[in-house]
């Protein structure tokens, strides 16, 4: 397989699987800040497999996904238990959260606040603002009602407004 054929195959796999894999990782990772790193590691593994001329199918890709998540938890518990995480702003710094507040927001402050909240709120915000999923899709994915998802978003936005004004 030529390098161009490998790249074409990788791009097709990436386009076909990115949304589904990212959502799976969001649902299965304890710290939302680690999502982009894990997804990146998954696709590095896929690309390396393509270069080794392995037969790539959906089951093989999901095997890589599950292995990378297990690796994450192994690393998480071994090195990061009870430690402070380095702020990973790459997840949200490029996205305007559209909080409808009069002040210009300090994204770092918003992200710190979200990380202190229940993990389900961070996941909802990630899926809603970063993955641009609809409320109905988020509700289905997280086994919540649409009204619960809306409630989490709007209540948290109100809390953020008060938090930032302080």
N, C-alpha and C positions, 0 to 999 in steps of 0.2 A: 504494500500500500504506500503510495507516495505521500509526502507531507501535506500536499494540498487535499488529497482525498481524506486523509485523517482529519484535517481541519474542517472540511465540509461535513464529515460525519459527526464530528464533535458539535459543530454549530447546529445541526439538525436535532441532535439529542438534547442540547441545551434549550433550544426553542420549545421542544416538545415536553420537557420535564421541569423546567425552572419553577414555574408557578406552583405546581403540585409539591415539589420537593421543598421549596422554601416554606410553604405553609406547614408541611409535616415537621420541619425543623423547628419552626416557631412554636408549634404545639408541644414539642418534646424536649425543649431546652429550658433549663432553669433560669438562665440569665439572658434576657433579650439582646443584650449587647454582643453576645457571642454568635448570633445567628449568621451574620454575613461571613464571619471567619469559617464557620462550619460548612456553609454552602460552598464557599470557595474551595475548601479542602475536598469536598465531595467531587466537584468538577475537575479538580486537579487529578484526583484518582481515576475519574472516567477517562480523561485525556491520556494519562499514562497507560491505561489498559488498552486504549485504541492504538497507541504507538507500539504496544507489544503484540498487536494483531490478535487480541483476545476477542472471542465472540461476545459482542455487546447486545444484550437484550434487556427488557424491562426488569426482569428478576435479578439480573446481574447488577444493574444500577441500584436497585433497592437494597441489595446486599451491601454495596458500598455505603449507601446512606446510613443503614443501621450500624455498620462498623464504625463510621465516623462519629456517630452519636455516642456509641459505647466508648470510643476513645476520648471523646469530650468529657464524659462523666468520670472516666478513670483519671484523667488529668485534673478535672475540677476537684474531685475529692482528695487527690494526692497533694496538689500544690496550692489550691485556692480556698480550701475550707477555712472559714473565719478570717479571711483577708479582705482588704479593700481592693476593688477592681479599678483598673485604670479606666478613665472615662473614654468611652468609644463613641465619639460623636458622628462618625461616618454614617451611622444608620439614619440620622434625622437632620443633619445640618443642611442638607441640600433641599429639604422639603419644608415649605411654609405650612405651619400647622393651622393657619387660618383661624386663630382663636378669637377674632373679633374684639380685641382689646385695643385701647387707644395708644398704648406704649409699644415701642419696638421690643420684641422679646429677646431675651437672652436664652438661646437654645440650650445652653449648658444648664442653666437654672431649671428649665422645663424638664430636661432629661433627668436631672438629679431628683426632681420631685416625683416623676413617674416611676423611677426605680425604687422609691420608698413605698409606693403603693402596692396593692395586691398584684401578683404576677399576671392575673387575668386582665387587669386594666392595661398593663404594659403591652400584653399581647394584642388586645383590642386596638390600642393606639397604633401599634406597629402595622397590623393588618389594614386598618382603616386609612392611615396617612401614608405609609410607605408602600404597601402593596395595592393601595387604592381599591380595596375590596368594598363591596356594598354591605350595608348593615345586615341584610338578609343572609348573605354568604357567610359573614362572620358568625352570625347566630347559628347557622347550620354547622359550621366547622367546629365551634366551641360548645355545641349542645346547650345553647342558651336561647331565650326568646328574643325576638327583635326588640321588644320594649326594654329588656334588660341591657342589651348592647347600647341602645340609645341612652338609657339612664346612666350607664357607666361613662359614656362619652360626655354627655352634657353636664353631669354632676362633676366630673373631673375637670372639665373646662371652667366651670364656675369656681371650683376650689383653686385651680391654677390662677385664675384672675385675682382672687383674694391673696394668694400666696405671693404673686409677683408684685402686687400693689404694696405689700409690706416691704 
